[in-house]
Amino acid sequence: MNQSREFDIIIWGASGFTGRLVTLYLFEKYGTTGDLKWAMGGRNLTKLEKVRSEVADKNVPLIIADSNDKVSLLNMVNRTKVICTTVGPYAKYGSNLVEACIKSHIHYCDLAGEVQWMHKMIDRHHEEAKINGSKIVHACGFDSIPSDMGVYFIQREARAKRGIIAQKIKMRVAAISGGISGGTYASLSQVIEEAQKDKMVYKILDNPYALNPINEQFGKDKSDLKNVIFDNVSHSWIGPFIMASINTKVVRRSNFLSSYSYGKKFRYDEAVSFGKGFSGRIKGIISTIIIGLFMSAKYGSLFKKGLDLLFPISGEGPTKKKMEQGFYNLRFYITLEDGSNAFANVTGDMDPGYGSSSKMLAESAVCLAKDKLSNTSGVLTPSVAMGDSLLKRLEKNAGLTFSYK
Ligand SMILES: NC(=O)c1ccc[n+]([C@@H]2O[C@H](COP(=O)([O-])OP(=O)(O)OC[C@H]3O[C@@H](n4cnc5c(N)ncnc54)[C@H](OP(=O)(O)O)[C@@H]3O)[C@@H](O)[C@H]2O)c1
């Protein structure tokens, strides 16, 4: 990577709901006069100036680039070591930026959870990014850092404590509280629309190993849970977790990219835990019906138009209070290679999508810019790109905890 750049990081999309939170975090945590050189980027100068006056100060430079203007993107990326982007839906606005970052031999991180687009970026750019030394890291938010780094942490602990690896891990969402932004709703809608229009996209979403190369899709994991069942591992009713279709694929890609450091027989799944008894079952059924309705809303239908009215628009999201009161608690039930069991927990101190995701993304960007990382490059996962360095940052700065018993 070219070390003599004007900036360490440019936050592109700083005028959006999540970009603004990332900006606020970097300003409060790293300031503008220290070791970290960073700037805000976007397509609209007036909007950027407004956000800067609200969450930072005039020492933060502003850079203009539009996703449809390749020259402006290249001019922007040539000034920095890392691009941290919150311009989404990524399938709509992200492809030219990834291309520009690789051309400029720099690193990149985002909050993408759009599997069909990540699949496309891997297909198009993994080999070129490898040659150019670029780390292109998708999914640096709630999807999929707690899952990906959680599994990475479990394998590290199992090896250190017992000298063996975990062969099977079941992640159960034990508690979660937060809201949704306009950008996230638009991104989810984008994925569903593409899957409804194109069978190949649906196949990618349904393929547990979709983010691995075709000849590396031999594992035994099936597609994610789609109904409510009683889970003997967590002793509770479980149902579909909407982020599982992203997280599980990212974890499996990490295994592939790390030369199967979790083993070729490794198995992983995710679900939401709704508790024991009749009430747990009913909660699970209601949640599954809601997800089902959302997923089946046909693009352009009256029902979808009605749904759109219920969700925030671009630039809007949960209130500060809701983000501060938010949290998550993820439980990992582990079967080790020798058949013995272990247990791990990952928690976050704010709402998953915004308070916590903005800190995870910002720390990923700082990690890529400042930490001594391995030379691995390509279209990577958070754990493969940043490993122990990111784990340290998440625990020290981003309010995550990782524990293993
Ligand atoms: N994985 C996770 O855990 C997670 C969590 C949070 C968010 N996200 C994802 O992050 C993304 C952003 O969400 P959000 O709610 O922050 O969205 P948002 O408020 O709508 O912000 C979108 C940003 O993109 C910019 N933009 C739109 N079109 C552009 C273009 N042609 N060129 C340059 N910039 C453009 C907007 O600029 P203007 O202000 O000028 O319109 C704005 O800054 C979404 O894809 C969402 O799914 C993921």
The ligand as an SDF file (V2000), in Angstrom:
LIG
                    3D

 48 52  0  0  0  0  0  0  0  0999 V2000
  -24.4380   -4.2140    8.2430 N   0  0  0  0  0  0  0  0  0  0  0  0
  -24.8550   -3.4160    9.1910 C   0  0  0  0  0  0  0  0  0  0  0  0
  -24.8060   -3.7780   10.3380 O   0  0  0  0  0  0  0  0  0  0  0  0
  -25.3500   -2.0490    8.8040 C   0  0  0  0  0  0  0  0  0  0  0  0
  -25.6710   -1.1090    9.7720 C   0  0  0  0  0  0  0  0  0  0  0  0
  -26.0660    0.1750    9.3820 C   0  0  0  0  0  0  0  0  0  0  0  0
  -26.1350    0.4940    8.0350 C   0  0  0  0  0  0  0  0  0  0  0  0
  -25.8240   -0.4520    7.1100 N   0  0  0  0  0  0  0  0  0  0  0  0
  -25.8270   -0.1390    5.6690 C   0  0  0  0  0  0  0  0  0  0  0  0
  -25.1830    1.1050    5.4730 O   0  0  0  0  0  0  0  0  0  0  0  0
  -25.7430    1.7480    4.3400 C   0  0  0  0  0  0  0  0  0  0  0  0
  -26.1030    3.1920    4.7140 C   0  0  0  0  0  0  0  0  0  0  0  0
  -27.2020    3.2160    5.5830 O   0  0  0  0  0  0  0  0  0  0  0  0
  -27.7600    4.6230    6.0900 P   0  0  0  0  0  0  0  0  0  0  0  0
  -28.9990    4.3660    6.8330 O   0  0  0  0  0  0  0  0  0  0  0  0
  -26.6620    5.3850    6.7140 O   0  0  0  0  0  0  0  0  0  0  0  0
  -28.1460    5.2870    4.6760 O   0  0  0  0  0  0  0  0  0  0  0  0
  -28.5020    6.8080    4.3100 P   0  0  0  0  0  0  0  0  0  0  0  0
  -28.8030    7.5910    5.5260 O   0  0  0  0  0  0  0  0  0  0  0  0
  -29.5120    6.7260    3.2340 O   0  0  0  0  0  0  0  0  0  0  0  0
  -27.1180    7.3640    3.7150 O   0  0  0  0  0  0  0  0  0  0  0  0
  -26.6940    7.0230    2.4290 C   0  0  0  0  0  0  0  0  0  0  0  0
  -25.4910    7.8700    2.0550 C   0  0  0  0  0  0  0  0  0  0  0  0
  -25.1610    7.5710    0.7010 O   0  0  0  0  0  0  0  0  0  0  0  0
  -24.9790    8.7900   -0.0070 C   0  0  0  0  0  0  0  0  0  0  0  0
  -25.2300    8.6170   -1.4380 N   0  0  0  0  0  0  0  0  0  0  0  0
  -26.3820    8.2190   -2.0300 C   0  0  0  0  0  0  0  0  0  0  0  0
  -26.2110    8.1940   -3.3660 N   0  0  0  0  0  0  0  0  0  0  0  0
  -24.9250    8.5800   -3.6060 C   0  0  0  0  0  0  0  0  0  0  0  0
  -24.1470    8.7420   -4.7700 C   0  0  0  0  0  0  0  0  0  0  0  0
  -24.6730    8.5380   -5.9910 N   0  0  0  0  0  0  0  0  0  0  0  0
  -22.8690    9.1310   -4.6460 N   0  0  0  0  0  0  0  0  0  0  0  0
  -22.3370    9.3670   -3.4310 C   0  0  0  0  0  0  0  0  0  0  0  0
  -23.0240    9.2460   -2.2900 N   0  0  0  0  0  0  0  0  0  0  0  0
  -24.3010    8.8490   -2.3710 C   0  0  0  0  0  0  0  0  0  0  0  0
  -25.9740    9.7330    0.6330 C   0  0  0  0  0  0  0  0  0  0  0  0
  -25.6150   11.0630    0.2940 O   0  0  0  0  0  0  0  0  0  0  0  0
  -26.6630   12.2970    0.4160 P   0  0  0  0  0  0  0  0  0  0  0  0
  -26.6780   12.6300    1.8940 O   0  0  0  0  0  0  0  0  0  0  0  0
  -26.0420   13.3270   -0.4200 O   0  0  0  0  0  0  0  0  0  0  0  0
  -27.9980   11.7920   -0.0530 O   0  0  0  0  0  0  0  0  0  0  0  0
  -25.7370    9.3950    2.1030 C   0  0  0  0  0  0  0  0  0  0  0  0
  -24.5770   10.0190    2.5840 O   0  0  0  0  0  0  0  0  0  0  0  0
  -26.9240    0.8990    3.9040 C   0  0  0  0  0  0  0  0  0  0  0  0
  -26.5360    0.1020    2.8210 O   0  0  0  0  0  0  0  0  0  0  0  0
  -27.2190    0.0270    5.1070 C   0  0  0  0  0  0  0  0  0  0  0  0
  -27.7850   -1.2150    4.7830 O   0  0  0  0  0  0  0  0  0  0  0  0
  -25.4490   -1.7050    7.4690 C   0  0  0  0  0  0  0  0  0  0  0  0
  1  2  1  0
  2  3  2  0
  2  4  1  0
  4  5  1  0
  4 48  2  0
  5  6  2  0
  6  7  1  0
  7  8  2  0
  8  9  1  0
  8 48  1  0
  9 10  1  0
  9 46  1  0
 10 11  1  0
 11 12  1  0
 11 44  1  0
 12 13  1  0
 13 14  1  0
 14 15  2  0
 14 16  1  0
 14 17  1  0
 17 18  1  0
 18 19  2  0
 18 20  1  0
 18 21  1  0
 21 22  1  0
 22 23  1  0
 23 24  1  0
 23 42  1  0
 24 25  1  0
 25 26  1  0
 25 36  1  0
 26 27  1  0
 26 35  1  0
 27 28  2  0
 28 29  1  0
 29 30  1  0
 29 35  2  0
 30 31  1  0
 30 32  2  0
 32 33  1  0
 33 34  2  0
 34 35  1  0
 36 37  1  0
 36 42  1  0
 37 38  1  0
 38 39  2  0
 38 40  1  0
 38 41  1  0
 42 43  1  0
 44 45  1  0
 44 46  1  0
 46 47  1  0
M  CHG  2   8   1  16  -1
M  END
$$$$
